[in-house]
Amino acid sequence: MSDTLEKMYDACYMKVYSFVMTLAGNKDTAQEITQETFFRAMTSRHQFRGDSDQLSWLCAIAKNLYTDELRRNSKHGGEIPEEVPDSEQSLEQSITDRDQSFQIHLALHDLGEPYKEVFELRVFGELSFSQIGIIFKKTESWARVTYHRARMKLKERLDQNEI
């Protein structure tokens, strides 16, 4: 692997993995798609035009691979990861945190597109508004407004459930 490709891999692997993890919700699937993303990027790097930064390009590849995976597996169901409880946290606090987290994920799950994906890309994928705009082929302002609206819709749903 050349130095440039190795630097890209080192700099972007965890960000791409985090992005795919928000889409897939499954560690094994996220690892496979992330590896395939870098394989595709490395074997087709001559197609990278430089219209966007490398991370946005990689996330677009990952999103396409994930979409292909969903099409292949029309019955999409992931394994539920086993959680290892934090020994410093009380059992009561752990249960409360899980319940709140579950309620947040329920509200997020019901959020319509593109709000859900923009919110996940920003919060879980840690992408900039500019990068999100590139993925959707929209402007940075569009990404900001969509994210803000997603937050407001999510907050409304959580307030209705009094979390």
N, C-alpha and C positions, 0 to 999 in steps of 0.2 A: 504494500500500500504506500503510495507516495505521501510525502510530508503534508501536502495540502489536504488530501483526503483524510489522513489521520487526524489532522487538526479539526476538520469539519466534524468528523465522527466524535472526537473528544468534546468539542464545544456544544454539539447539538443533540447528542444521544439522549440525555435525560429529558430535555425539553420535548423532543419528539415522542419519547416513551410516555411522558406525562400526558401529552396531547392524545395519544392513542388510548391510553388508559381511561381517559374521560369518555372516549367514544365507546370502547369495548366493555369497560368495567370488569375485565378479566385479565389477570396477570399474564397467563400463558399466551392468550391471544395478542395482548399488547406487545409482549416480547417478540413473538413471531412476526407481527406486522412491522414493528420497528426494525427488526433485522432485515426484512424484505425491503423496507423503504431504503435503507442504506445500500443494500445490494443493487437495487434499481438505480439509485442516484449515482453510484460508482460506475455502473455499467453503461449509463446513459448520460454521463456528465457533459458530453459534447452537445447535448440538447438544451442544456441550461443556458438561457439567453441573457440572464443577468437583469431581467426586468424587475425582479424582486430580490430580496436577500435570500440567502441559502436556507435559513430556517423556514421561511414561508414556502419555499419550493419544496422542502422536505415534508412539511405538514400537508401540502397539497397532494403529494405522492401518497402519504400515509392515509389521508382521507379517502383517496380513490381506492387504495388497497382494501381499506376497511369496508367501503361500499361494495366492492367485488366480493369480499368475504361474506357479507350479509346476503348478497344475491345467491351465492353458492349454498349457503345454509339458511334456507327459508325459515327453518325452525331455529331461531336464534335464542339460545339460552346458555348463560355462563354459569360456571361453578361459583358458589358463594365462598369467598375466602374465609378461612378460619381465622378468627381474631385471637391474638395473644393478649390477655389482659395486662395492663400496666400494674406492676406490683405496688407502685407508690400511690395509686389511685384507689379510693374506696369503692367497694362493690356498688353502693348506692349511686355514687357519682358516675361510675362507669355506665350503669343502666340508664341514668338520666341523659348522659351524653349520647348514648346510642339511640335512645328514643327521639331526642331532638334532631340528631343527624338523620334518622330515618324519616322524620316528618319533613325535613328540608329536602331530602331526596325525593320524597313523594310529590311535594309541591313542584320541584324542578322537573320531575318526570312529566307532569301534566302541563308544563309550560309549552306553548306552541313554538314551532319553528318560525323564523330563525332565532328567536329569543333564547331558546334553550341552548342551542349550539354556540351562539355568541357568548352567552354567560359562561358556559363550560370552558370555552377557549380562553377567555379572559381570566377566570378564577383558577381553574384547575390546570389549564395548559400554559398559563402565565405568558400569553402572547400579548403583544402591544396592539393598540387599536389599528395601527397601520398594517400590521401583519394579518389581523383578522379581516380587514378590508380587502387585502390582496387575495386571501383565501376565497372570499365571497365575490371577488371581482367587483367590489364596491369601493366607496371612498372611506377614508379614515373617519370623517364626520358621521357617515352612515353607521359605522361600527360603534362609535361613541353613543349615538342616539339609541341604537338598538340595544346596546348593553344597559343604558340607563333605563329604558322601558322594561327590559327584562328584570332588572332589580326591583323596579316599582311593582310589576306584576307579581313577582315572587314575594315581596314584602306584603302585598295585599292578601295573598293566599295564606301566608304564615300568620298574619294578624287575624284572619277569619278563623284559623284553627287555634289561636291564642297560644302560640309557641313562645 
